[in-house]
Amino acid sequence: MTNKLFILFLLFSFQFFSQTKKEKIEQNIITLHKKKFDWLISKQYDSLVALFSENVEYIHSNGWIENKTDIIADLKSGKLNYKRVEVSEAKVRLSKNVAILTGKGVFFVAMDNKDLEIKLLYSEVYIKDKGKWLLTHRHANKLQ
């Protein structure tokens, strides 16, 4: 009987620590996702380049599809300037080395020197490569 209780205790302990580790990873992804917006606003190109996977793809709410080079070039040229981002929701689904973030927020940007306020629902896919989480895909849709 004592052995059964001990085994049961170990199983529950393992489950508890597994959930805690999963929740910690999910929170780290949310934090990284929010830092990305700070880097977009402050034009920290090196941080963005380090975050993006080599084959990152951004699908904007207006239909633009950009790769890593395009994203950085548009930021540097001033074609797209992020001024402020207010994230109202962010949740993560985790599966081994893939994290899918679903978020909602208001994006205050300037595109070709025209100020815009855009409400978006978006998803971001992060992959873990060599121990580091990288953004590999982002897709945004306008909310009415």
C-alpha positions in Angstrom: 0.0 0.0 0.0 2.8 2.4 0.9 4.5 1.8 -2.5 1.2 2.6 -4.3 0.9 5.9 -2.4 4.5 6.7 -3.1 4.1 6.1 -6.8 0.9 8.1 -6.8 2.7 11.0 -5.1 5.5 10.8 -7.7 3.0 11.0 -10.5 1.2 14.0 -9.1 4.5 15.7 -8.4 5.6 15.1 -11.9 2.3 16.5 -13.3 2.6 19.6 -11.0 6.2 20.4 -12.1 5.4 19.7 -15.8 2.5 22.2 -15.7 4.7 24.8 -14.0 7.4 24.4 -16.6 4.9 24.6 -19.4 3.3 27.7 -17.9 6.8 29.3 -17.5 7.6 28.7 -21.2 4.2 30.1 -22.2 4.9 33.2 -20.1 8.3 33.6 -21.7 6.8 33.5 -25.2 4.3 36.2 -24.2 7.1 38.3 -22.8 9.2 37.8 -26.0 6.2 38.7 -28.1 5.7 42.0 -26.2 9.5 42.8 -26.4 9.2 42.4 -30.1 6.7 45.3 -30.2 9.1 47.4 -28.1 11.9 46.6 -30.5 9.7 47.5 -33.5 8.8 50.9 -31.8 12.4 51.7 -30.8 13.8 50.3 -34.1 16.2 47.8 -32.4 17.0 46.1 -35.7 19.6 43.8 -34.2 17.2 42.4 -31.6 14.5 41.9 -34.3 17.0 40.1 -36.7 18.0 37.8 -33.8 14.4 37.0 -33.0 13.3 36.2 -36.6 14.0 32.8 -38.1 15.8 32.9 -41.4 12.5 32.0 -43.2 10.2 34.3 -41.2 7.0 35.3 -43.0 4.9 38.3 -42.0 1.4 38.5 -43.4 0.0 41.9 -42.7 -3.7 42.7 -42.3 -3.5 44.7 -45.7 -2.3 41.6 -47.6 1.4 42.4 -47.6 3.6 39.3 -47.3 7.1 40.1 -46.2 10.2 38.1 -45.4 13.0 39.0 -43.0 14.8 41.3 -45.4 11.5 43.1 -46.3 10.5 43.6 -42.7 13.8 45.2 -41.7 14.0 47.3 -44.9 10.5 48.7 -44.4 11.3 49.7 -40.8 14.6 51.3 -41.8 13.1 53.2 -44.7 10.3 54.6 -42.7 7.6 53.0 -44.9 6.2 51.5 -41.7 6.7 53.0 -38.3 5.3 51.5 -35.1 4.4 54.1 -32.6 2.5 52.2 -29.9 1.0 48.7 -29.4 -1.6 48.0 -26.8 -2.0 44.2 -26.4 -5.4 43.3 -24.9 -5.1 39.5 -25.2 -2.3 37.0 -25.6 -2.4 33.3 -25.1 0.0 30.5 -26.0 -0.5 26.9 -27.1 2.6 24.9 -26.7 3.7 21.7 -28.4 7.3 20.5 -28.0 9.4 22.9 -30.0 6.5 25.0 -31.4 4.6 27.8 -29.6 1.5 29.4 -31.2 0.5 32.7 -29.8 -2.9 34.2 -30.5 -3.2 37.9 -29.7 -5.5 40.9 -29.9 -4.5 44.5 -29.8 -4.5 48.0 -31.1 -1.6 49.1 -33.3 -0.7 52.7 -33.6 1.5 53.0 -36.7 2.4 55.4 -39.5 2.5 54.0 -43.0 4.0 56.3 -45.7 3.7 59.1 -43.1 -0.1 58.5 -42.5 -1.1 57.8 -38.9 -3.3 54.7 -38.5 -4.9 53.0 -35.6 -5.5 49.4 -36.4 -7.4 46.8 -34.3 -5.9 43.4 -35.0 -6.3 39.7 -34.2 -3.1 38.0 -35.0 -1.2 34.7 -34.6 2.5 34.2 -34.3 4.4 30.9 -34.6 7.6 30.5 -32.6 10.0 27.6 -33.1 12.7 26.5 -30.7 16.0 26.2 -32.5 19.2 25.4 -30.7 17.6 26.3 -27.4 16.3 29.7 -28.6 12.7 30.7 -29.5 12.5 32.3 -33.0 9.5 33.9 -34.7 8.9 32.1 -37.9 5.4 33.2 -38.9 2.9 36.0 -38.2 -0.5 36.6 -39.7 -2.8 39.5 -38.8 -6.4 40.3 -39.5 -8.3 43.6 -39.0 -11.1 43.6 -36.4 -14.1 45.8 -37.0 
